[in-house]
Amino acid sequence: MSRRTRRPHASRRRWGAAALSLAIHVAAGVALLATWTAGPRPAEPPVMSVALVTPTPPAPAAPESAPEPKPENPPPPKLGRASKLPVTVAPIAARPGPTFVPSVEMSDAQLAGAATVGAGAGGGQGCDMARWLQKALREDHGVQAAVVEAGDAGKAIRVWDGAWVRHPGQEGEGLAAVREAIQWRVAFAPVACRTEPVHGLIVLSLNDGPGASRLAMGGGEWRWQDLLFSRAGGARP
């Protein structure tokens, strides 16, 4: 073949190949574009079943309870005047004062006119109670000691004036030892002698020496037996 005849065939083959290549590229581009635009398809959601249910009617509302009444406030306390507390004063014990004891010592003026032993002090006929009692007291050592212990040695002391006289420093009346000795002797004297009436004051001496202690008893009208039943007391003024 001639050179002119080969050239048209070759030209047509080149154009056909170019057209085929272009078509392949276009198809590949379209496919790639479609894949990129669409992307992966999302998964379909699961199918939900729906059932129609009749709703339960609501429970009736509870009746509203009436509010509890509030307690009334108590009235405020009345303010009164504060009472004064009593003041307790502790009592003060009074000190015992000195007990008044009449003097038992007798002066010479008081002894003036007093009867003594041997001067009619017996008080009756046939009985000389003063002499008999004086002798018994002189022989009683308890009587002598009681007079000395009381500090009355050499003095004239009153022991009975219708009642036994309390001596200072002594619990009993009339110097207990002297009183008991006199009552003992008088109690055992004859009834006629102890019931004889006596007048005035009688003084008995406890010894014959100078400055002897003396016991005075009596006053007014009395009897020896009065020494047995006389009350306890003090010296008469």
N, CA, C and O of each residue as an XYZ file, in Angstrom:
948
protein
N       0.848     -1.188      0.000
C       0.000      0.000      0.000
C       0.857      1.201      0.000
O       2.033      1.219      0.364
N       0.170      2.206     -0.440
C       0.946      3.429     -0.522
C       0.954      4.125      0.787
O       0.130      3.816      1.647
N       1.862      5.071      0.988
C       2.043      5.820      2.263
C       0.791      6.580      2.572
O       0.496      6.721      3.759
N       0.060      7.059      1.694
C      -1.166      7.817      1.971
C      -2.241      6.920      2.518
O      -2.983      7.306      3.421
N      -2.334      5.695      1.967
C      -3.382      4.805      2.462
C      -3.130      4.436      3.892
O      -4.103      4.354      4.641
N      -1.826      4.186      4.385
C      -1.518      3.791      5.777
C      -1.827      4.912      6.736
O      -2.264      4.626      7.851
N      -1.637      6.129      6.394
C      -1.797      7.265      7.348
C      -3.232      7.391      7.832
O      -3.389      7.565      9.041
N      -4.302      7.326      7.041
C      -5.654      7.433      7.571
C      -5.951      6.311      8.529
O      -6.614      6.557      9.536
N      -5.498      5.069      8.281
C      -5.765      3.971      9.220
C      -5.091      4.205     10.524
O      -5.694      4.005     11.578
N      -3.897      4.608     10.490
C      -3.163      4.857     11.759
C      -3.793      5.993     12.507
O      -3.859      5.944     13.736
N      -4.235      6.961     11.865
C      -4.848      8.108     12.564
C      -6.143      7.717     13.225
O      -6.475      8.196     14.309
N      -6.866      6.850     12.569
C      -8.137      6.436     13.181
C      -7.897      5.561     14.381
O      -8.642      5.645     15.358
N      -6.870      4.713     14.344
C      -6.592      3.876     15.518
C      -6.181      4.731     16.717
O      -6.571      4.439     17.848
N      -5.418      5.757     16.483
C      -4.986      6.609     17.603
C      -6.182      7.331     18.206
O      -6.296      7.442     19.426
N      -7.038      7.803     17.383
C      -8.224      8.495     17.918
C      -9.142      7.524     18.643
O      -9.737      7.887     19.658
N      -9.268      6.335     18.163
C     -10.127      5.346     18.831
C      -9.551      4.993     20.190
O     -10.275      4.878     21.179
N      -8.217      4.821     20.225
C      -7.591      4.471     21.514
C      -7.747      5.611     22.488
O      -7.998      5.394     23.673
N      -7.599      6.832     21.993
C      -7.740      7.986     22.887
C      -9.154      8.103     23.400
O      -9.379      8.447     24.561
N     -10.117      7.815     22.527
C     -11.510      7.922     22.965
C     -11.831      6.862     23.985
O     -12.566      7.103     24.943
N     -11.255      5.639     23.766
C     -11.522      4.557     24.732
C     -10.905      4.879     26.083
O     -11.521      4.652     27.125
N      -9.697      5.406     26.063
C      -9.026      5.742     27.332
C      -9.784      6.835     28.068
O      -9.923      6.820     29.291
N     -10.272      7.791     27.271
C     -11.032      8.866     27.918
C     -12.305      8.343     28.522
O     -12.704      8.758     29.610
N     -12.965      7.400     27.797
C     -14.217      6.864     28.325
C     -13.974      6.100     29.604
O     -14.756      6.177     30.552
N     -12.815      5.318     29.619
C     -12.510      4.543     30.853
C     -12.252      5.489     32.022
O     -12.727      5.239     33.130
N     -11.515      6.561     31.795
C     -11.218      7.499     32.884
C     -12.478      8.209     33.383
O     -12.648      8.453     34.578
N     -13.353      8.532     32.429
C     -14.600      9.195     32.838
C     -15.446      8.274     33.672
O     -16.034      8.684     34.672
N     -15.510      6.972     33.240
C     -16.327      6.019     33.995
C     -15.743      5.819     35.376
O     -16.470      5.757     36.368
N     -14.382      5.715     35.436
C     -13.757      5.523     36.751
C     -13.982      6.742     37.632
O     -14.213      6.600     38.832
N     -13.916      7.945     37.050
C     -14.147      9.155     37.863
C     -15.567      9.236     38.365
O     -15.820      9.640     39.500
N     -16.526      8.835     37.476
C     -17.936      8.879     37.917
C     -18.169      7.911     39.049
O     -18.852      8.220     40.025
N     -17.567      6.686     38.898
C     -17.773      5.685     39.956
C     -17.154      6.166     41.267
O     -17.748      6.020     42.335
N     -15.960      6.737     41.176
C     -15.297      7.215     42.408
C     -16.082      8.359     43.044
O     -16.198      8.442     44.266
N     -16.623      9.244     42.192
C     -17.404     10.361     42.728
C     -18.669      9.879     43.384
O     -19.076     10.408     44.419
N     -19.300      8.878     42.795
C     -20.546      8.374     43.382
C     -20.275      7.733     44.734
O     -21.043      7.895     45.682
N     -19.152      6.992     44.806
C     -18.826      6.329     46.087
C     -18.522      7.358     47.168
O     -18.947      7.185     48.310
N     -17.812      8.404     46.846
C     -17.415      9.412     47.865
C     -18.597     10.233     48.313
O     -18.681     10.602     49.484
N     -19.551     10.541     47.376
C     -20.695     11.380     47.733
C     -21.700     10.627     48.571
O     -22.197     11.155     49.566
N     -22.007      9.401     48.187
C     -23.062      8.665     48.895
C     -22.603      8.252     50.295
O     -23.402      8.327     51.229
N     -21.382      7.830     50.478
C     -20.883      7.359     51.780
C     -21.578      6.098     52.203
O     -22.444      5.595     51.488
N     -21.218      5.580     53.349
C     -21.864      4.329     53.832
C     -23.292      4.582     54.239
O     -23.595      5.628     54.813
N     -24.158      3.665     53.961
C     -25.576      3.798     54.311
C     -25.756      3.487     55.804
O     -25.225      2.502     56.315
N     -26.504      4.336     56.475
C     -26.733      4.074     57.926
C     -27.584      2.839     58.102
O     -28.405      2.472     57.262
N     -27.325      2.172     59.326
C     -28.103      0.957     59.621
C     -29.521      1.348     59.947
O     -29.764      2.379     60.573
N     -30.432      0.545     59.532
C     -31.837      0.826     59.792
C     -32.157      0.564     61.272
O     -31.711     -0.429     61.847
N     -32.935      1.468     61.876
C     -33.296      1.261     63.304
C     -34.176      0.039     63.452
O     -34.909     -0.339     62.539
N     -34.084     -0.593     64.667
C     -34.931     -1.784     64.880
C     -36.389     -1.406     64.888
O     -36.765     -0.271     65.182
N     -37.168     -2.350     64.571
C     -38.608     -2.127     64.508
C     -39.170     -2.125     65.918
O     -38.934     -3.086     66.651
N     -39.915     -1.082     66.347
C     -40.531     -0.968     67.683
C     -41.987     -1.364     67.578
O     -42.718     -0.933     66.686
N     -42.392     -2.226     68.551
C     -43.798     -2.626     68.588
C     -44.530     -1.708     69.544
O     -44.036     -1.462     70.645
N     -45.632     -1.218     69.185
C     -46.433     -0.291     69.990
C     -47.748     -0.956     70.301
O     -48.442     -1.441     69.408
N     -48.104     -0.977     71.637
C     -49.384     -1.555     72.053
C     -50.170     -0.482     72.767
O     -49.587      0.293     73.525
N     -51.451     -0.404     72.560
C     -52.314      0.580     73.195
C     -52.785      0.033     74.549
O     -53.413     -1.024     74.594
N     -52.497      0.723     75.632
C     -52.864      0.308     77.009
C     -53.752      1.384     77.606
O     -53.477      2.579     77.503
N     -54.833      0.922     78.237
C     -55.740      1.872     78.908
C     -55.105      2.310     80.236
O     -54.830      1.447     81.070
N     -54.867      3.557     80.464
C     -54.206      4.022     81.716
C     -55.094      3.798     82.937
O     -56.315      3.940     82.872
N     -54.440      3.438     84.073
C     -55.170      3.246     85.342
C     -55.608      4.601     85.871
O     -54.811      5.537     85.942
N     -56.893      4.703     86.247
C     -57.348      6.011     86.759
C     -56.601      6.369     88.050
O     -56.334      5.478     88.856
N     -56.271      7.589     88.262
C     -55.545      8.007     89.489
C     -56.391      7.792     90.742
O     -57.615      7.921     90.715
N     -55.695      7.453     91.864
C     -56.407      7.249     93.136
C     -56.979      8.569     93.614
O     -56.400      9.635     93.403
N     -58.144      8.472     94.272
C     -58.744      9.732     94.756
C     -57.810     10.416     95.755
O     -57.174      9.766     96.585
N     -57.751     11.669     95.658
C     -56.879     12.440     96.557
C     -57.388     12.353     97.990
O     -58.593     12.435     98.231
N     -56.455     12.186     98.958
C     -56.837     12.108    100.383
C     -57.390     13.448    100.832
O     -56.877     14.508    100.474
N     -58.461     13.373    101.635
C     -59.032     14.653    102.097
C     -58.017     15.405    102.957
O     -57.317     14.816    103.780
N     -57.960     16.649    102.756
C     -57.030     17.463    103.529
C     -57.512     17.555    104.975
O     -58.639     17.965    105.252
N     -56.619     17.159    105.889
C     -56.989     17.223    107.310
C     -56.914     18.667    107.780
O     -56.073     19.462    107.359
N     -57.841     18.953    108.672
C     -57.863     20.321    109.190
C     -56.601     20.573    110.009
O     -56.191     19.694    110.768
N     -55.997     21.690    109.890
C     -54.775     21.987    110.664
C     -55.056     21.977    112.162
O     -56.072     22.497    112.623
N     -54.127     21.370    112.917
C     -54.298     21.320    114.368
C     -54.238     22.733    114.939
O     -53.403     23.550    114.552
N     -55.148     22.992    115.868
C     -55.124     24.350    116.446
C     -53.840     24.566    117.236
O     -53.390     23.685    117.968
N     -53.285     25.696    117.084
C     -52.071     26.019    117.821
C     -52.416     26.276    119.282
O     -53.386     26.971    119.585
N     -51.617     25.711    120.190
C     -51.913     25.957    121.613
C     -51.769     27.432    121.942
O     -50.871     28.134    121.478
N     -52.709     27.854    122.770
C     -52.668     29.259    123.152
C     -51.460     29.513    124.047
O     -51.147     28.733    124.946
N     -50.830     30.573    123.785
C     -49.683     30.932    124.613
C     -50.151     31.273    126.022
O     -51.100     32.038    126.190
N     -49.485     30.705    127.049
C     -49.907     31.037    128.421
C     -49.686     32.510    128.693
O     -48.760     33.124    128.164
N     -50.549     33.065    129.524
C     -50.380     34.493    129.832
C     -49.054     34.720    130.539
O     -48.602     33.861    131.297
N     -48.451     35.816    130.311
C     -47.161     36.098    130.979
C     -47.351     36.136    132.487
O     -48.368     36.636    132.969
N     -46.382     35.613    133.244
C     -46.526     35.616    134.709
C     -46.567     37.034    135.244
O     -45.910     37.950    134.750
N     -47.380     37.161    136.286
C     -47.480     38.468    136.907
C     -46.228     38.726    137.733
O     -45.809     37.899    138.543
N     -45.675     39.834    137.516
C     -44.466     40.198    138.249
C     -44.861     40.795    139.584
O     -45.481     41.856    139.654
N     -44.492     40.098    140.633
C     -44.780     40.603    141.968
C     -43.521     41.131    142.624
O     -42.416     41.017    142.094
N     -43.718     41.689    143.747
C     -42.571     42.200    144.478
C     -41.801     41.044    145.096
O     -42.383     40.114    145.654
N     -40.523     41.122    144.989
C     -39.683     40.067    145.575
C     -39.793     40.128    147.088
O     -39.567     41.163    147.715
N     -40.152     38.967    147.654
C     -40.277     38.921    149.105
C     -38.902     38.838    149.736
O     -38.003     38.170    149.224
N     -38.759     39.503    150.815
C     -37.481     39.491    151.515
C     -37.331     38.185    152.281
O     -38.232     37.755    153.001
N     -36.185     37.576    152.109
C     -35.916     36.342    152.830
C     -35.724     36.656    154.305
O     -35.060     37.628    154.665
N     -36.320     35.812    155.165
C     -36.126     36.059    156.599
C     -34.670     35.875    156.980
O     -33.999     34.938    156.547
N     -34.227     36.759    157.768
C     -32.838     36.698    158.236
C     -32.790     35.837    159.488
O     -33.408     36.143    160.509
N     -32.040     34.758    159.374
C     -31.915     33.861    160.517
C     -30.769     34.337    161.394
O     -29.618     34.422    160.965
N     -31.109     34.635    162.593
C     -30.100     35.108    163.542
C     -29.837     33.998    164.534
O     -30.735     33.546    165.245
N     -28.613     33.575    164.567
C     -28.262     32.509    165.500
C     -28.345     33.043    166.921
O     -27.717     34.046    167.259
N     -29.131     32.357    167.750
C     -29.232     32.829    169.136
C     -27.900     32.687    169.855
O     -27.167     31.715    169.674
N     -27.624     33.648    170.643
C     -26.398     33.626    171.433
C     -26.748     33.142    172.828
O     -27.540     33.750    173.548
N     -26.143     32.050    173.175
C     -26.426     31.490    174.493
C     -25.907     32.439    175.568
O     -24.749     32.856    175.571
N     -26.811     32.752    176.464
C     -26.418     33.637    177.553
C     -25.553     32.881    178.544
O     -25.812     31.733    178.904
N     -24.550     33.558    178.950
C     -23.686     32.939    179.942
C     -24.397     32.908    181.289
O     -24.952     33.909    181.741
N     -24.369     31.762    181.903
C     -25.043     31.703    183.210
C     -24.378     32.648    184.195
O     -23.168     32.609    184.417
N     -25.198     33.484    184.767
C     -24.663     34.417    185.743
C     -24.409     33.729    187.067
O     -24.843     32.599    187.289
N     -23.742     34.382    187.894
C     -23.460     33.783    189.203
C     -24.739     33.581    189.995
O     -25.563     34.488    190.112
N     -24.892     32.411    190.524
C     -26.065     32.098    191.337
C     -25.951     32.808    192.680
O     -24.944     32.714    193.383
N     -27.011     33.513    193.002
C     -26.986     34.244    194.268
C     -27.180     33.271    195.419
O     -28.177     32.553    195.492
N     -26.231     33.269    196.288
C     -26.309     32.432    197.486
C     -26.224     33.353    198.696
O     -25.221     34.040    198.888
N     -27.272     33.368    199.508
C     -27.230     34.242    200.686
C     -26.055     33.888    201.589
O     -25.598     32.746    201.630
N     -25.597     34.866    202.288
C     -24.496     34.636    203.218
C     -24.974     33.760    204.367
O     -26.056     33.957    204.919
N     -24.140     32.793    204.710
C     -24.488     31.888    205.813
C     -23.743     32.272    207.091
O     -24.030     31.758    208.172
N     -22.798     33.168    206.948
C     -22.038     33.580    208.137
C     -22.839     34.624    208.918
O     -23.405     35.547    208.331
N     -22.883     34.476    210.214
C     -23.670     35.370    211.067
C     -22.737     36.272    211.865
O     -21.686     35.850    212.348
N     -23.155     37.515    211.984
C     -22.369     38.503    212.737
C     -22.705     38.424    214.227
O     -23.660     37.762    214.634
N     -21.896     39.116    215.024
C     -22.163     39.145    216.470
C     -23.491     39.824    216.766
O     -24.179     39.466    217.722
N     -23.856     40.818    215.932
C     -25.133     41.499    216.156
C     -26.295     40.547    215.931
O     -27.286     40.585    216.660
N     -26.172     39.682    214.906
C     -27.242     38.719    214.649
C     -27.320     37.657    215.749
O     -28.392     37.116    216.019
N     -26.194     37.367    216.374
C     -26.178     36.341    217.417
C     -26.583     36.879    218.784
O     -26.763     36.117    219.734
N     -26.725     38.196    218.872
C     -27.111     38.775    220.163
C     -28.498     38.272    220.549
O     -29.437     38.360    219.758
N     -28.621     37.758    221.732
C     -29.896     37.247    222.221
C     -30.134     35.804    221.880
O     -31.158     35.244    222.271
N     -29.198     35.164    221.145
C     -29.377     33.751    220.823
C     -29.113     32.907    222.058
O     -28.239     33.233    222.861
N     -29.845     31.850    222.208
C     -29.679     30.943    223.344
C     -28.528     29.995    223.070
O     -28.332     29.543    221.942
N     -27.767     29.699    224.119
C     -26.670     28.751    224.014
C     -26.887     27.645    225.029
O     -27.771     27.727    225.883
N     -26.062     26.601    224.922
C     -26.175     25.482    225.840
C     -25.877     25.969    227.259
O     -24.897     26.673    227.502
N     -26.758     25.571    228.193
C     -26.600     25.977    229.584
C     -27.294     27.275    229.880
O     -27.292     27.725    231.026
N     -27.909     27.916    228.847
C     -28.609     29.180    229.071
C     -30.081     29.017    228.745
O     -30.722     29.947    228.254
N     -30.611     27.851    229.015
C     -32.032     27.623    228.766
C     -32.344     27.360    227.319
O     -33.424     27.709    226.843
N     -31.396     26.734    226.593
C     -31.630     26.471    225.179
C     -32.364     25.171    224.953
O     -32.666     24.833    223.808
N     -32.658     24.440    225.989
C     -33.320     23.156    225.801
C     -34.718     23.311    225.264
O     -35.145     22.531    224.414
N     -35.442     24.305    225.743
C     -36.762     24.575    225.216
C     -37.856     23.885    225.991
O     -39.018     24.029    225.611
N     -37.589     23.174    227.006
C     -38.685     22.523    227.710
C     -38.231     22.036    229.074
O     -37.089     22.220    229.496
N     -39.166     21.420    229.724
C     -38.844     20.900    231.042
C     -38.459     19.440    230.932
O     -39.193     18.636    230.358
N     -37.322     19.104    231.476
C     -36.876     17.719    231.497
C     -36.046     17.344    230.288
O     -35.324     16.349    230.363
N     -36.092     18.055    229.194
C     -35.313     17.760    227.979
C     -34.371     18.925    227.721
O     -34.787     20.083    227.704
N     -33.109     18.609    227.523
C     -32.132     19.630    227.131
C     -31.588     19.206    225.762
O     -30.455     18.737    225.647
N     -32.403     19.376    224.748
C     -32.059     18.933    223.388
C     -30.818     19.644    222.867
O     -30.018     19.034    222.158
N     -30.639     20.924    223.202
C     -29.490     21.673    222.702
C     -28.193     21.077    223.237
O     -27.252     20.871    222.470
N     -28.124     20.793    224.543
C     -26.918     20.223    225.126
C     -26.642     18.838    224.544
O     -25.511     18.509    224.187
N     -27.712     18.029    224.457
C     -27.548     16.654    223.952
C     -27.069     16.667    222.492
O     -26.195     15.880    222.129
N     -27.629     17.546    221.655
C     -27.253     17.615    220.245
C     -25.839     18.183    220.091
O     -25.073     17.714    219.250
N     -25.491     19.190    220.898
C     -24.143     19.767    220.810
C     -23.084     18.721    221.144
O     -22.060     18.642    220.466
N     -23.317     17.928    222.170
C     -22.373     16.886    222.555
C     -22.193     15.873    221.422
O     -21.072     15.443    221.148
N     -23.301     15.486    220.759
C     -23.227     14.502    219.672
C     -22.457     15.064    218.473
O     -21.690     14.334    217.845
N     -22.643     16.341    218.144
C     -21.946     16.941    216.996
C     -20.456     17.112    217.276
O     -19.647     16.972    216.359
N     -20.079     17.403    218.492
C     -18.661     17.532    218.829
C     -17.932     16.200    218.652
O     -16.753     16.171    218.301
N     -18.634     15.114    218.896
C     -18.017     13.794    218.791
C     -18.052     13.243    217.359
O     -17.472     12.191    217.091
N     -18.726     13.943    216.438
C     -18.859     13.475    215.050
C     -17.718     14.076    214.216
O     -17.716     15.271    213.922
N     -16.752     13.231    213.841
C     -15.610     13.721    213.064
C     -16.026     14.174    211.653
O     -15.385     15.049    211.071
N     -17.098     13.579    211.105
C     -17.568     14.008    209.787
C     -18.072     15.427    209.806
O     -17.864     16.173    208.849
N     -18.737     15.819    210.888
C     -19.222     17.184    211.020
C     -18.055     18.149    211.156
O     -18.043     19.200    210.516
N     -17.079     17.806    211.980
C     -15.914     18.671    212.165
C     -15.176     18.879    210.829
O     -14.795     20.000    210.495
N     -14.980     17.782    210.066
C     -14.264     17.883    208.791
C     -15.051     18.702    207.779
O     -14.459     19.463    207.014
N     -16.383     18.563    207.757
C     -17.204     19.309    206.798
C     -17.120     20.799    207.048
O     -17.063     21.581    206.099
N     -17.111     21.211    208.318
C     -17.032     22.634    208.640
C     -15.670     23.195    208.245
O     -15.581     24.296    207.702
N     -14.603     22.431    208.519
C     -13.261     22.898    208.163
C     -13.101     22.965    206.645
O     -12.533     23.925    206.123
N     -13.602     21.945    205.934
C     -13.477     21.905    204.470
C     -14.229     23.054    203.820
O     -13.798     23.575    202.791
N     -15.340     23.452    204.406
C     -16.119     24.553    203.846
C     -15.489     25.903    204.146
O     -15.971     26.928    203.665
N     -14.423     25.920    204.928
C     -13.758     27.186    205.245
C     -14.479     27.972    206.303
O     -14.290     29.184    206.407
N     -15.294     27.320    207.085
C     -16.072     28.019    208.107
C     -15.520     27.803    209.512
O     -16.195     28.118    210.491
N     -14.320     27.277    209.625
C     -13.745     27.055    210.958
C     -13.598     28.379    211.696
O     -13.081     29.350    211.143
N     -14.047     28.414    212.930
C     -13.950     29.622    213.750
C     -15.058     30.614    213.491
O     -15.030     31.706    214.058
N     -16.044     30.285    212.651
C     -17.136     31.205    212.332
C     -18.448     30.668    212.888
O     -18.573     29.498    213.248
N     -19.410     31.565    212.941
C     -20.769     31.169    213.293
C     -21.569     31.128    211.994
O     -21.737     32.162    211.347
N     -22.063     29.963    211.604
C     -22.777     29.819    210.328
C     -24.202     29.365    210.590
O     -24.475     28.583    211.501
N     -25.099     29.879    209.764
C     -26.512     29.502    209.868
C     -26.720     28.225    209.053
O     -26.332     28.177    207.886
N     -27.315     27.211    209.633
C     -27.571     25.958    208.925
C     -29.059     25.710    208.720
O     -29.440     24.964    207.817
N     -29.920     26.335    209.557
C     -31.359     26.107    209.399
C     -32.097     27.310    209.945
O     -31.813     27.783    211.046
N     -33.069     27.814    209.149
C     -33.883     28.947    209.592
C     -35.340     28.737    209.207
O     -36.042     29.678    208.838
N     -35.774     27.516    209.298
C     -37.096     27.121    208.809
C     -36.947     26.291    207.557
O     -37.873     25.587    207.153
N     -35.783     26.373    206.942
C     -35.380     25.556    205.798
C     -33.872     25.422    205.866
O     -33.186     26.313    206.368
N     -33.360     24.327    205.370
C     -31.919     24.133    205.377
C     -31.284     25.131    204.417
O     -31.702     25.253    203.266
N     -30.283     25.836    204.897
C     -29.663     26.927    204.148
C     -28.565     26.370    203.245
O     -27.703     25.612    203.691
N     -28.609     26.762    201.956
C     -27.570     26.331    201.012
C     -26.267     27.064    201.310
O     -26.228     28.285    201.463
N     -25.237     26.295    201.385
C     -23.918     26.851    201.673
C     -23.169     27.043    200.355
O     -23.239     26.173    199.487
N     -22.446     28.171    200.177
C     -21.667     28.371    198.944
C     -20.706     27.219    198.699
O     -19.986     26.781    199.596
N     -20.714     26.726    197.427
C     -19.825     25.625    197.054
C     -20.388     24.259    197.367
O     -19.728     23.250    197.120
N     -21.594     24.203    197.906
C     -22.212     22.922    198.250
C     -23.418     22.677    197.352
O     -24.171     23.607    197.066
N     -23.613     21.431    196.900
C     -24.761     21.096    196.062
C     -26.033     20.991    196.896
O     -27.106     21.390    196.444
N     -25.924     20.471    198.078
C     -27.098     20.328    198.932
C     -27.262     21.519    199.854
O     -26.511     22.490    199.772
N     -28.234     21.439    200.718
C     -28.509     22.511    201.660
C     -27.949     22.150    203.031
O     -27.943     20.986    203.430
N     -27.472     23.186    203.752
C     -27.092     23.035    205.149
C     -25.867     22.199    205.405
O     -25.783     21.572    206.461
N     -24.901     22.151    204.490
C     -23.725     21.294    204.647
C     -24.203     19.863    204.863
O     -24.612     19.503    205.967
N     -24.153     19.054    203.821
C     -24.774     17.725    203.833
C     -24.405     16.914    205.064
O     -25.278     16.312    205.689
N     -23.121     16.888    205.422
C     -22.707     16.068    206.574
C     -23.316     16.586    207.867
O     -23.727     15.796    208.718
N     -23.380     17.921    208.028
C     -23.964     18.513    209.235
C     -25.464     18.269    209.270
O     -26.012     17.910    210.313
N     -26.131     18.461    208.137
C     -27.582     18.264    208.078
C     -27.958     16.831    208.426
O     -28.865     16.598    209.224
N     -27.256     15.867    207.823
C     -27.580     14.463    208.079
C     -27.329     14.090    209.541
O     -28.100     13.329    210.125
N     -26.263     14.617    210.131
C     -25.966     14.299    211.540
C     -27.053     14.844    212.465
O     -27.488     14.153    213.387
N     -27.494     16.082    212.222
C     -28.536     16.677    213.065
C     -29.847     15.925    212.907
O     -30.490     15.601    213.906
N     -30.260     15.641    211.675
C     -31.528     14.941    211.456
C     -31.504     13.538    212.074
O     -32.510     13.072    212.608
N     -30.377     12.888    211.998
C     -30.272     11.536    212.558
C     -30.485     11.564    214.077
O     -31.222     10.737    214.616
N     -29.844     12.509    214.762
C     -29.998     12.581    216.216
C     -31.415     12.980    216.620
O     -31.989     12.394    217.537
N     -31.968     13.962    215.947
C     -33.317     14.418    216.291
C     -34.333     13.315    216.042
O     -35.280     13.163    216.813
N     -34.151     12.548    214.982
C     -35.114     11.495    214.651
C     -35.180     10.429    215.736
O     -36.238      9.840    215.959
N     -34.061     10.172    216.416
C     -34.050      9.137    217.446
C     -34.206      9.706    218.856
O     -34.066      8.978    219.839
N     -34.490     10.975    218.954
C     -34.762     11.576    220.271
C     -36.163     11.174    220.724
O     -37.014     10.862    219.891
N     -36.412     11.179    222.027
C     -37.765     10.872    222.516
C     -38.792     11.820    221.900
O     -38.494     12.983    221.627
N     -39.975     11.320    221.691
C     -41.015     12.122    221.048
C     -41.299     13.372    221.862
O     -41.493     14.448    221.296
N     -41.326     13.245    223.166
C     -41.626     14.403    224.012
C     -40.582     15.492    223.851
O     -40.898     16.679    223.928
N     -39.315     15.083    223.623
C     -38.245     16.083    223.481
C     -38.261     16.744    222.104
O     -38.087     17.959    222.007
N     -38.463     15.985    221.063
C     -38.402     16.586    219.717
C     -39.651     17.379    219.376
O     -39.670     18.121    218.394
N     -40.710     17.223    220.193
C     -41.926     18.005    219.944
C     -42.040     19.208    220.871
O     -43.036     19.930    220.825
N     -41.044     19.432    221.702
C     -41.084     20.589    222.595
C     -40.974     21.882    221.796
O     -40.191     21.946    220.848
N     -41.728     22.902    222.149
C     -41.618     24.186    221.456
C     -40.319     24.896    221.828
O     -39.859     24.834    222.968
N     -39.740     25.572    220.832
C     -38.505     26.328    221.012
C     -38.753     27.741    220.496
O     -39.496     27.939    219.535
N     -38.128     28.715    221.139
C     -38.310     30.109    220.733
C     -36.966     30.713    220.367
O     -35.999     30.610    221.121
N     -36.916     31.351    219.191
C     -35.747     32.106    218.781
C     -34.600     31.262    218.255
O     -34.776     30.103    217.876
N     -33.420     31.872    218.241
C     -32.218     31.297    217.643
C     -31.411     30.548    218.697
O     -31.256     31.023    219.822
N     -30.898     29.373    218.328
C     -30.047     28.570    219.198
C     -28.701     28.396    218.517
O     -28.642     28.142    217.314
N     -27.604     28.532    219.283
C     -26.252     28.407    218.756
C     -25.555     27.256    219.468
O     -25.506     27.206    220.697
N     -25.011     26.323    218.669
C     -24.278     25.180    219.202
C     -22.805     25.354    218.876
O     -22.459     25.690    217.743
N     -21.942     25.133    219.839
C     -20.502     25.257    219.656
C     -19.896     23.882    219.434
O     -20.284     22.918    220.093
N     -18.935     23.784    218.499
C     -18.340     22.494    218.184
C     -17.136     22.172    219.063
O     -16.626     21.054    218.997
N     -16.665     23.106    219.879
C     -15.636     22.821    220.886
C     -15.625     23.962    221.901
O     -16.287     24.984    221.723
N     -14.854     23.758    222.971
C     -14.842     24.747    224.051
C     -13.725     25.767    223.911
O     -13.699     26.736    224.670
N     -12.811     25.594    222.985
C     -11.690     26.505    222.852
C     -12.103     27.844    222.298
O     -13.209     27.995    221.779
N     -11.210     28.831    222.406
C     -11.506     30.150    221.831
C     -11.541     30.077    220.304
O     -10.757     29.351    219.692
N     -12.451     30.831    219.698
C     -12.590     30.837    218.232
C     -13.190     29.563    217.695
O     -12.907     29.180    216.560
N     -14.013     28.896    218.482
C     -14.627     27.642    218.050
C     -15.682     27.912    216.978
O     -16.314     28.968    216.963
N     -15.859     26.944    216.086
C     -16.913     27.040    215.058
C     -18.257     26.844    215.725
O     -18.392     26.064    216.668
N     -19.262     27.567    215.219
C     -20.592     27.506    215.821
C     -21.648     27.306    214.735
O     -21.502     27.776    213.607
N     -22.702     26.603    215.103
C     -23.821     26.330    214.203
C     -25.059     26.985    214.778
O     -25.426     26.743    215.928
N     -25.717     27.835    213.952
C     -26.922     28.537    214.388
C     -28.125     27.950    213.679
O     -28.072     27.658    212.484
N     -29.200     27.782    214.410
C     -30.432     27.242    213.824
C     -31.625     27.811    214.556
O     -31.535     28.206    215.718
N     -32.768     27.846    213.841
C     -34.003     28.311    214.447
C     -34.328     29.732    214.076
O     -33.658     30.354    213.252
N     -35.387     30.238    214.711
C     -35.883     31.585    214.460
C     -37.382     31.586    214.641
O     -38.094     30.795    214.022
N     -37.866     32.485    215.498
C     -39.291     32.511    215.751
C     -39.702     31.330    216.615
O     -38.934     30.861    217.455
N     -40.912     30.860    216.399
C     -41.421     29.712    217.149
C     -41.253     28.452    216.302
O     -41.680     28.413    215.148
N     -40.645     27.448    216.864
C     -40.425     26.215    216.114
C     -40.256     25.045    217.070
O     -40.220     25.238    218.286
N     -40.151     23.830    216.531
C     -39.925     22.612    217.305
C     -38.754     21.865    216.677
O     -38.445     22.068    215.503
N     -38.116     21.019    217.438
C     -36.977     20.257    216.935
C     -37.378     19.323    215.788
O     -36.596     19.091    214.866
N     -38.560     18.808    215.853
C     -38.978     17.895    214.772
C     -39.153     18.619    213.436
O     -39.237     17.982    212.386
N     -39.208     19.963    213.481
C     -39.291     20.703    212.214
C     -38.035     20.497    211.362
O     -38.071     20.656    210.142
N     -36.921     20.140    212.019
C     -35.690     19.885    211.269
C     -35.812     18.647    210.383
O     -35.038     18.482    209.441
N     -36.772     17.784    210.677
C     -36.930     16.542    209.906
C     -37.783     16.744    208.652
O     -37.586     16.049    207.655
N     -38.720     17.680    208.691
C     -39.681     17.817    207.590
C     -39.627     19.184    206.915
O     -40.513     19.519    206.129
N     -38.616     19.962    207.208
C     -38.565     21.313    206.643
C     -38.228     21.258    205.160
O     -37.588     20.321    204.681
N     -38.667     22.273    204.458
C     -38.387     22.378    203.026
C     -36.965     22.858    202.823
O     -36.345     23.435    203.716
N     -36.457     22.600    201.602
C     -35.137     23.124    201.252
C     -35.296     24.557    200.801
O     -36.280     24.884    200.137
N     -34.378     25.402    201.134
C     -34.501     26.798    200.736
C     -33.235     27.549    201.000
O     -32.145     26.978    201.001
N     -33.378     28.831    201.224
C     -32.228     29.689    201.454
C     -32.402     30.459    202.735
O     -33.410     30.337    203.431
N     -31.415     31.240    203.025
C     -31.458     32.005    204.263
C     -32.508     33.087    204.184
O     -32.701     33.692    203.129
N     -33.174     33.331    205.260
C     -34.156     34.410    205.302
C     -33.435     35.742    205.388
O     -32.361     35.826    205.983
N     -34.002     36.770    204.810
C     -33.343     38.071    204.884
C     -33.322     38.586    206.310
O     -32.805     39.673    206.566
